[in-house]
Amino acid sequence: MGTSLDYESQDSRDKGAWDPKTLLSPFYEKWSVPTPGFIVDDVWCGMVASLGFGEGATTEMIQFWTATLKAVYVGDEGRRKLKVALACLLDRDGLLRRIRDIACPVYWLQVGICRPALRGMDADWRRVLLTPHTVPRFRRNRSSCS
């Protein structure tokens, strides 16, 4: 999982998680127009760093991801890739209703509950939804949230 098991539901927003549709829909609309000279802008790169890493983002991390995003999402092909990735984020559903049916091993890497996008979310309670078949292994980032 790269995010919570829930989608960006009203429940998750009530707990303090983000509302991507409000925040990101303008980017989707802007990126729906063919743009041969497209270069992902600094606003998007800054949002990726701030929402993805929160206060834990170092200057080196921000520089790395800004350079990576600008190298990957360039030209009209890059714009289309970014628009499709954004559509997946905007339209994704959650796993909460299906979690009891997962019967394969799960490696639960829990990081990022301090990230602004997931603020207020605590995934620990969801472990009980995993069936005995999954045999989850857990790893947690021990950094504290402020």
N, C-alpha and C positions, 0 to 999 in steps of 0.2 A: 504494500500500500504506500502510495506516495502522499496520502492525505488521510482524512478520517474515514471511518467506515460508513458514516452518514454522508449524504449529499449536502449541499448547502441549504438545508431545510430551515424552516422557521424556528424549529427547536434549536438547531445549532446557532442560528443568528441570535436567538434570545439569550444564549449562553455567552455571547460575545464574539462568536466567529464572524467572519466576513460575509459580505453580500456581493459575490462576484458579478451577478447580472447587472446591478446598478453601476458598479465600478468599471466593468470591462466591456459592456455592450457598445459604448462609443468607439472603442478600438476595433471591434468586429465590424461595425458599420464603415468606419474609415478604411479598413483593410479589405473591404468587399469591392473596391474599385481597382481595376488593373493599373499597376504603377511600375513601369519598366525600371525606373531608377530607384526603386524602394530600398531604403535603409532603415532598419528598426531604430526608433528614436530614443533619446536619452530618458525620456519620461517613462517609457515601457521598461527599459533596462533598470532604472531606479526602482520601479514598482516590483520587479522580479526580486531584486535584492532585499528591499524593505519588507515585502510580504513573505518572501521565502525564507529569509534568514533572521529577520527582526533585528533586535539589538545586538545579536551575536555576529552580525556581519562585520568583517574586517575590511579595511581598504583594499587589501590584496584580493579578497573574495569578490568584492564589487567590481574591481578592475578586471579580474579573470572572466566573470560572467558577462560583463558588458562587452568585452572583446569577443567572447564566444558567441553571444547573441548576434552581434553585428556581423560576424563572419558567416554564421549559418543562415540567418534570415536576411538575405540580400537579393536584390532584383525582384522581378515579378514572381519567380518561382519561390523565393524566400517569403514573400508576402503571402502567397497561397498556403505554404506550409504553416506559417504562423497563424493564419486565419483558421485553418482546419484544426490545429492544436487548440486554439481558443474556443472553437465551436465545441470540441470534446469537453472542455472544462465547463463551458456554460450549460451544456445539455446533459452532463453526467448524472447518473443516478447512484444511489447508495447500495451498500451490501447488507444493511441491517436485516432486511427481510430474508436474505439468502444465507446468512452466516451459519445458521444451524445445519445447512446442507453441505457445507464444505467438508470434504472427507479426505483431503490430501494434507500432508504435513505443511505447517505454516511457520515461517520464520518471522516473528513479530519484531520489527525494528522500530521502536517508538522514540522518535525524535521530533522536535518541532512543536510541542504543545505550547512553547513560548512564542512561536511565530504569530505575528498579528492575524494572519488568515485563520488560525485555529485557536485564537485566544479564548480561554474559558472552557475549552473542551478537555476532558479527561477520558482517555480511551481505556483506562484500567477496567471499568465496569463491563466493557464489552467482551473481555476475555471469557466471561462465564457463558457467553453465547456460542463459543466454539465447542464443537462436539468432542467427546473423548477420542475420536478417530484422528483428529488433527494433530495431536501431540505438539502443541505450540512450544517453540523456544523463544525466549524473550531477551531483548537487549534494549536497554533504556539509556538515553543520554541523561546524565545526572545533573546537567546544568540547571540552575534555578531561574525561575521567571521573576521579572521585576514587576 
